[in-house]
Amino acid sequence: MSAGLTAPRRRDRALSAAEGRAFVREQLMQDRQDALRADEPPAASGRSADLAGPRSKARKTDPVLVVGSASAPEPSRRSRVRPEPAADPRWQWISTRETHRGKVRIDVDEVQLPTGERATFEVDRSVPFTVAVLVQDGADLLLARQYRYPVDRWIVDLPGGAGAFGEMPEQAARRELEEELGVVATELIPLHTFFANPGRSVWKTHLFFAPGVREGRASADDPSEKVQLARMARVDLDQLLIEGEIRDPALLIARTMAAAKGLLPPVGS
């Protein structure tokens, strides 16, 4: 969730249609404000804009689905991958209809395309955001091992889960880490923020790196979420990555970004 959001806590239920529309609008407004701040010239430290830090880089690519009026002003941005805003038409939101609510929340939005035609689009608004943590404990990494029913297999991934309304990503990351692995991070370093399914979902995944942990208390009580702690040497994880045995996107991205930021050695080294 963007830091500026003040949505009330609704941890045990999904957004209503009206709340969903308001949440996405607020999230977009915050992202636009962050993008404007990211494009400001860096402080007088001699660094170029490309070296201004991970925050400015992370804000250069925003989701393409826009909710709200097509006539809303578009902030100017520099980007290496997007065309100029004037050549980058967006969709206009018209209405939202909730079609399913459980642990997953699916809406059908009616939108107007740049051609003027109307269409419907299914959107996943299940949670405000998710988090995942790559944990280093001495020479080893602490991972999660659990059964994933949709793919019918046990996989190695990262401890994490959904954030609650009114909760900040770092708070959610600390909570999920202790609930699932029974450890408390002594420090959390932001790694990266990405959209796991930008073609269908509005929520982001916030990745963190924990360079050290102390003992905590596991408290996961959902019988469908039995998480095992998997201690693994970094070189062993890297070998599994190279062999294509790691399928979880958060783990793939977290390991790569930890190397890119100098927090861990390069993959395979």
C-alpha positions as CSV (number, residue, x, y, z in Angstrom):
1,M,0.0,0.0,0.0
2,S,1.3,3.5,-0.8
3,A,2.5,5.2,2.3
4,G,0.0,8.1,1.9
5,L,-3.1,5.9,2.0
6,T,-5.3,6.0,5.1
7,A,-7.8,3.3,4.3
8,P,-9.4,1.8,7.5
9,R,-8.4,-1.6,8.7
10,R,-10.4,-4.4,7.0
11,R,-8.2,-7.3,7.5
12,D,-10.9,-10.0,7.5
13,R,-12.8,-9.0,4.3
14,A,-12.2,-7.9,0.8
15,L,-13.0,-4.4,-0.5
16,S,-16.6,-3.6,-1.6
17,A,-17.0,-2.3,-5.1
18,A,-17.1,1.3,-3.9
19,E,-14.1,0.8,-1.6
20,G,-12.2,-0.9,-4.5
21,R,-12.7,2.0,-6.8
22,A,-11.7,4.5,-4.0
23,F,-8.7,2.4,-3.1
24,V,-7.4,2.2,-6.7
25,R,-7.9,5.9,-7.3
26,E,-6.0,6.7,-4.1
27,Q,-3.2,4.3,-4.9
28,L,-2.9,5.8,-8.4
29,M,-2.8,9.3,-7.0
30,Q,0.0,8.4,-4.6
31,D,2.0,6.6,-7.3
32,R,1.7,9.7,-9.5
33,Q,2.9,11.9,-6.6
34,D,5.8,9.5,-6.0
35,A,6.7,9.5,-9.7
36,L,6.8,13.3,-9.7
37,R,9.1,13.3,-6.6
38,A,11.3,10.6,-8.2
39,D,11.8,12.8,-11.3
40,E,13.0,15.8,-9.3
41,P,16.7,16.5,-9.7
42,P,18.9,14.7,-7.1
43,A,20.3,16.6,-4.2
44,A,23.6,18.4,-4.8
45,S,25.7,15.3,-4.2
46,G,27.3,15.0,-7.6
47,R,25.2,11.9,-8.5
48,S,23.3,11.8,-11.7
49,A,19.5,11.0,-11.9
50,D,20.3,7.4,-12.8
51,L,22.2,7.1,-9.5
52,A,19.7,8.8,-7.3
53,G,18.8,5.5,-5.6
54,P,16.4,2.6,-5.8
55,R,13.3,4.6,-5.1
56,S,13.6,6.8,-8.2
57,K,14.3,3.8,-10.4
58,A,11.4,1.8,-9.0
59,R,8.9,4.6,-9.8
60,K,9.8,4.9,-13.5
61,T,7.4,2.1,-14.6
62,D,3.8,2.4,-13.4
63,P,0.8,0.1,-14.2
64,V,-0.9,1.0,-17.5
65,L,-4.5,0.6,-16.3
66,V,-5.8,4.0,-15.2
67,V,-8.9,4.4,-13.0
68,G,-10.7,7.7,-13.3
69,S,-11.2,10.5,-15.8
70,A,-9.3,10.3,-19.0
71,S,-8.9,14.1,-18.8
72,A,-7.0,14.0,-15.6
73,P,-3.6,15.7,-15.9
74,E,-0.7,13.4,-16.6
75,P,2.6,14.1,-14.7
76,S,5.6,14.4,-17.0
77,R,8.1,11.5,-16.6
78,R,11.3,10.3,-18.0
79,S,11.4,6.7,-18.9
80,R,13.6,4.2,-20.8
81,V,10.7,1.9,-21.6
82,R,7.5,4.0,-22.0
83,P,6.6,6.2,-24.9
84,E,5.9,9.9,-24.1
85,P,2.6,10.3,-22.3
86,A,0.9,12.0,-25.2
87,A,1.5,8.9,-27.3
88,D,0.5,6.5,-24.6
89,P,-3.3,6.3,-24.5
90,R,-5.0,4.8,-21.5
91,W,-8.4,3.3,-20.6
92,Q,-11.1,5.2,-18.9
93,W,-12.9,3.5,-16.0
94,I,-16.7,3.6,-16.1
95,S,-18.1,1.2,-13.4
96,T,-17.2,-1.8,-11.3
97,R,-19.3,-4.9,-10.5
98,E,-18.1,-7.4,-7.9
99,T,-18.4,-11.0,-9.3
100,H,-16.7,-13.1,-6.6
101,R,-15.6,-12.6,-3.0
102,G,-13.7,-15.1,-0.9
103,K,-10.0,-15.2,-0.2
104,V,-9.9,-13.9,-3.8
105,R,-11.9,-10.9,-4.8
106,I,-12.7,-10.5,-8.5
107,D,-14.4,-7.4,-10.1
108,V,-15.6,-6.8,-13.6
109,D,-14.8,-3.2,-14.6
110,E,-16.5,-1.5,-17.5
111,V,-14.0,0.6,-19.4
112,Q,-13.8,2.9,-22.4
113,L,-10.9,2.1,-24.7
114,P,-8.9,4.8,-26.5
115,T,-10.9,3.9,-29.7
116,G,-14.1,5.0,-27.9
117,E,-15.4,1.4,-27.7
118,R,-16.6,0.0,-24.4
119,A,-15.3,-3.3,-23.0
120,T,-15.3,-5.3,-19.7
121,F,-12.2,-6.4,-17.9
122,E,-11.8,-8.7,-14.9
123,V,-9.6,-7.3,-12.2
124,D,-8.1,-9.0,-9.1
125,R,-8.6,-6.7,-6.1
126,S,-8.1,-9.4,-3.4
127,V,-5.7,-7.6,-1.2
128,P,-4.2,-4.1,-0.8
129,F,-0.6,-5.5,-1.3
130,T,1.6,-8.5,-0.5
131,V,5.0,-8.9,1.0
132,A,7.9,-11.4,0.9
133,V,11.2,-11.5,2.8
134,L,14.6,-13.0,1.8
135,V,16.3,-13.9,5.0
136,Q,20.0,-14.3,5.6
137,D,21.1,-16.2,8.8
138,G,24.9,-16.4,8.9
139,A,26.1,-18.3,5.8
140,D,22.6,-19.7,5.1
141,L,19.3,-18.4,3.7
142,L,16.0,-19.1,5.5
143,L,13.3,-20.0,3.0
144,A,9.8,-21.3,3.2
145,R,8.7,-24.7,1.9
146,Q,5.0,-25.4,1.4
147,Y,2.5,-27.2,-0.7
148,R,0.9,-25.1,-3.4
149,Y,-2.4,-26.6,-4.5
150,P,-2.9,-24.8,-7.8
151,V,0.3,-26.3,-9.2
152,D,0.0,-29.5,-7.1
153,R,3.5,-29.5,-5.8
154,W,5.8,-28.6,-2.8
155,I,7.9,-25.6,-3.7
156,V,10.5,-23.5,-2.0
157,D,9.5,-19.8,-1.8
158,L,9.8,-16.8,0.5
159,P,7.9,-16.2,3.8
160,G,5.3,-13.6,3.2
161,G,1.6,-13.0,2.5
162,A,-1.1,-10.3,2.3
163,G,-0.9,-7.0,3.9
164,A,-3.8,-5.7,6.0
165,F,-5.7,-2.4,5.4
166,G,-4.0,0.4,7.4
167,E,-0.8,-1.7,7.6
168,M,2.5,-0.5,6.2
169,P,4.5,-3.0,4.0
170,E,7.4,-3.3,6.5
171,Q,4.9,-4.0,9.3
172,A,3.3,-6.7,7.2
173,A,6.7,-8.2,6.3
174,R,7.7,-8.5,10.0
175,R,4.4,-10.0,11.0
176,E,4.4,-12.6,8.2
177,L,8.0,-13.5,8.8
178,E,7.4,-14.3,12.4
179,E,4.1,-16.0,11.8
180,E,5.5,-18.3,9.2
181,L,9.1,-19.0,10.2
182,G,9.1,-18.1,13.8
183,V,11.9,-15.5,13.5
184,V,12.1,-11.8,14.0
185,A,14.1,-9.6,11.6
186,T,16.7,-7.4,13.3
187,E,16.6,-5.2,10.2
188,L,14.6,-5.0,7.0
189,I,16.0,-3.6,3.8
190,P,13.7,-2.8,0.9
191,L,14.7,-4.8,-2.2
192,H,12.1,-4.2,-4.9
193,T,8.4,-3.6,-5.6
194,F,6.7,-5.3,-8.5
195,F,3.4,-6.4,-9.8
196,A,3.1,-10.2,-9.8
197,N,0.4,-10.1,-12.5
198,P,0.1,-6.6,-14.0
199,G,-2.3,-7.9,-16.7
200,R,-5.0,-8.7,-14.1
201,S,-4.1,-7.6,-10.5
202,V,-3.9,-4.1,-9.0
203,W,-1.8,-5.1,-6.0
204,K,1.9,-4.9,-5.6
205,T,4.4,-7.2,-4.0
206,H,7.0,-5.5,-1.7
207,L,10.2,-7.5,-1.3
208,F,12.6,-7.1,1.7
209,F,16.0,-8.4,2.7
210,A,16.6,-9.4,6.3
211,P,20.4,-9.6,6.9
212,G,19.9,-11.1,10.4
213,V,17.2,-12.6,12.6
214,R,16.5,-13.6,16.2
215,E,14.2,-16.2,17.5
216,G,10.5,-15.4,17.6
217,R,7.2,-17.3,17.7
218,A,5.5,-18.9,14.8
219,S,1.7,-18.4,15.0
220,A,0.2,-19.4,11.6
221,D,-3.2,-21.0,12.4
222,D,-4.6,-21.6,8.9
223,P,-4.7,-25.4,8.3
224,S,-4.3,-24.8,4.5
225,E,-1.0,-22.9,5.1
226,K,1.5,-25.3,6.7
227,V,4.9,-23.7,6.2
228,Q,8.1,-25.4,6.8
229,L,11.4,-23.6,7.5
230,A,14.0,-24.5,4.9
231,R,17.6,-23.6,5.7
232,M,19.7,-23.6,2.6
233,A,23.2,-22.6,1.7
234,R,23.3,-19.7,-0.8
235,V,25.3,-21.7,-3.3
236,D,22.7,-24.5,-3.2
237,L,19.9,-22.0,-3.8
238,D,21.9,-20.5,-6.7
239,Q,22.3,-24.0,-8.2
240,L,18.6,-24.6,-8.0
241,L,18.0,-21.2,-9.7
242,I,20.5,-22.1,-12.5
243,E,18.8,-25.5,-13.0
244,G,15.4,-24.0,-13.3
245,E,14.1,-25.6,-10.1
246,I,12.9,-22.4,-8.4
247,R,9.5,-21.4,-9.7
248,D,8.4,-18.7,-7.3
249,P,8.7,-15.2,-8.9
250,A,9.2,-13.4,-5.6
251,L,12.2,-15.6,-4.7
252,L,13.7,-15.2,-8.2
253,I,13.4,-11.5,-8.1
254,A,14.6,-11.1,-4.5
255,R,17.7,-13.2,-5.1
256,T,18.5,-11.2,-8.2
257,M,17.9,-7.8,-6.6
258,A,19.9,-8.7,-3.5
259,A,22.9,-9.4,-5.8
260,A,22.2,-6.2,-7.8
261,K,22.3,-4.1,-4.6
262,G,25.4,-5.8,-3.3
263,L,23.6,-7.4,-0.4
264,L,24.5,-10.9,-1.6
265,P,27.2,-12.1,-4.1
266,P,26.2,-12.5,-7.7
267,V,24.1,-15.6,-8.5
268,G,26.4,-18.6,-9.1
269,S,29.5,-17.0,-7.7
